[in-house]
Amino acid sequence: MATTPVVTVRLEPKLRERLDRLAKAQRRSRSFVATEAIREYVKVNEWQIEEIRQALAGKGHQLTLLGHYSDRMGGGQAVLHESSTGVNYGASDPRKDGAAIPEPDQY
């Protein structure tokens, strides 16, 4: 007998309540309703992505799909200064050699 893999998702409480209401109204399980929603989401997004690729190719763009962390893509670093608290927040793209290093506490 084939088994279906189990996928766990985290839902905000209000979204879970809405999902439960839909499941109850349809007399279906929460799992069934969530599976149908995910199936439709994937179908729509796959279609949109393919249409965008075809439209760009149709205008003469040559598309090369790269992985998430390709060296051919640009990287970035960012700093956010929170004026009300004096705290700096930093982030660095893992594809590059930059780093976000915490500042020492001001004593």
C-alpha positions as CSV (number, residue, x, y, z in Angstrom):
1,M,0.0,0.0,0.0
2,A,1.4,3.4,-1.0
3,T,1.7,6.0,1.7
4,T,1.5,9.7,1.3
5,P,4.3,11.7,2.9
6,V,3.2,14.0,5.8
7,V,4.1,17.7,5.6
8,T,3.8,19.9,8.6
9,V,3.0,23.6,8.3
10,R,2.8,26.4,10.9
11,L,-0.4,28.5,10.7
12,E,-1.3,31.7,12.4
13,P,-4.2,31.0,14.9
14,K,-6.7,33.1,12.9
15,L,-5.8,31.4,9.6
16,R,-6.2,28.0,11.3
17,E,-9.6,29.0,12.6
18,R,-10.6,30.0,9.0
19,L,-9.3,26.7,7.7
20,D,-11.3,24.8,10.3
21,R,-14.5,26.8,9.4
22,L,-14.0,25.9,5.8
23,A,-13.4,22.2,6.6
24,K,-16.5,22.1,8.8
25,A,-18.7,23.8,6.2
26,Q,-17.4,21.3,3.5
27,R,-17.6,18.3,5.9
28,R,-14.0,17.6,5.1
29,S,-10.9,17.2,7.2
30,R,-8.6,20.1,7.8
31,S,-5.9,18.1,6.0
32,F,-8.1,17.7,2.9
33,V,-8.9,21.4,2.6
34,A,-5.2,22.4,3.2
35,T,-4.1,19.9,0.5
36,E,-6.6,21.3,-2.0
37,A,-5.5,24.8,-1.2
38,I,-1.8,24.0,-1.7
39,R,-2.5,22.1,-4.9
40,E,-4.3,25.1,-6.3
41,Y,-1.6,27.5,-5.2
42,V,1.1,25.4,-6.8
43,K,-0.9,25.0,-10.1
44,V,-1.5,28.8,-10.4
45,N,2.1,29.8,-9.5
46,E,3.6,27.2,-11.9
47,W,1.4,28.5,-14.7
48,Q,2.3,32.2,-14.0
49,I,6.0,31.5,-13.8
50,E,5.9,29.6,-17.1
51,E,3.8,32.3,-18.8
52,I,6.3,35.0,-17.6
53,R,9.3,33.0,-19.0
54,Q,7.6,32.5,-22.3
55,A,6.6,36.1,-22.6
56,L,10.2,37.2,-21.8
57,A,11.6,34.7,-24.3
58,G,9.1,35.9,-26.9
59,K,10.5,39.5,-26.5
60,G,14.0,38.2,-27.2
61,H,15.3,37.8,-23.7
62,Q,17.6,34.8,-23.2
63,L,16.9,33.3,-19.8
64,T,19.4,31.2,-17.9
65,L,18.0,29.8,-14.6
66,L,20.5,29.8,-11.8
67,G,20.5,28.1,-8.4
68,H,19.7,30.0,-5.2
69,Y,23.3,30.8,-4.4
70,S,25.0,31.3,-7.8
71,D,28.2,33.2,-8.0
72,R,26.9,34.9,-11.1
73,M,24.3,36.8,-9.1
74,G,25.0,40.0,-7.1
75,G,25.1,40.0,-3.4
76,G,24.2,42.5,-0.8
77,Q,24.7,43.8,2.7
78,A,22.4,46.0,4.6
79,V,22.4,48.0,7.9
80,L,19.3,49.4,9.6
81,H,19.8,52.0,12.3
82,E,16.8,52.2,14.8
83,S,17.0,55.8,15.9
84,S,14.7,55.4,18.8
85,T,16.8,52.7,20.5
86,G,20.2,53.4,18.9
87,V,20.4,49.8,17.8
88,N,22.0,48.8,14.5
89,Y,20.8,45.7,12.7
90,G,22.9,44.1,9.9
91,A,22.6,41.4,7.3
92,S,24.9,39.9,4.8
93,D,24.2,37.8,1.7
94,P,25.7,34.3,2.3
95,R,26.8,34.2,-1.4
96,K,29.5,36.8,-0.7
97,D,32.4,37.3,1.7
98,G,30.7,40.0,3.7
99,A,29.5,39.5,7.3
100,A,27.1,41.1,9.7
101,I,29.1,41.4,13.0
102,P,27.3,42.5,16.2
103,E,28.5,45.7,17.8
104,P,29.9,45.5,21.3
105,D,27.6,46.8,24.0
106,Q,28.0,50.5,24.9
107,Y,28.9,50.8,28.6
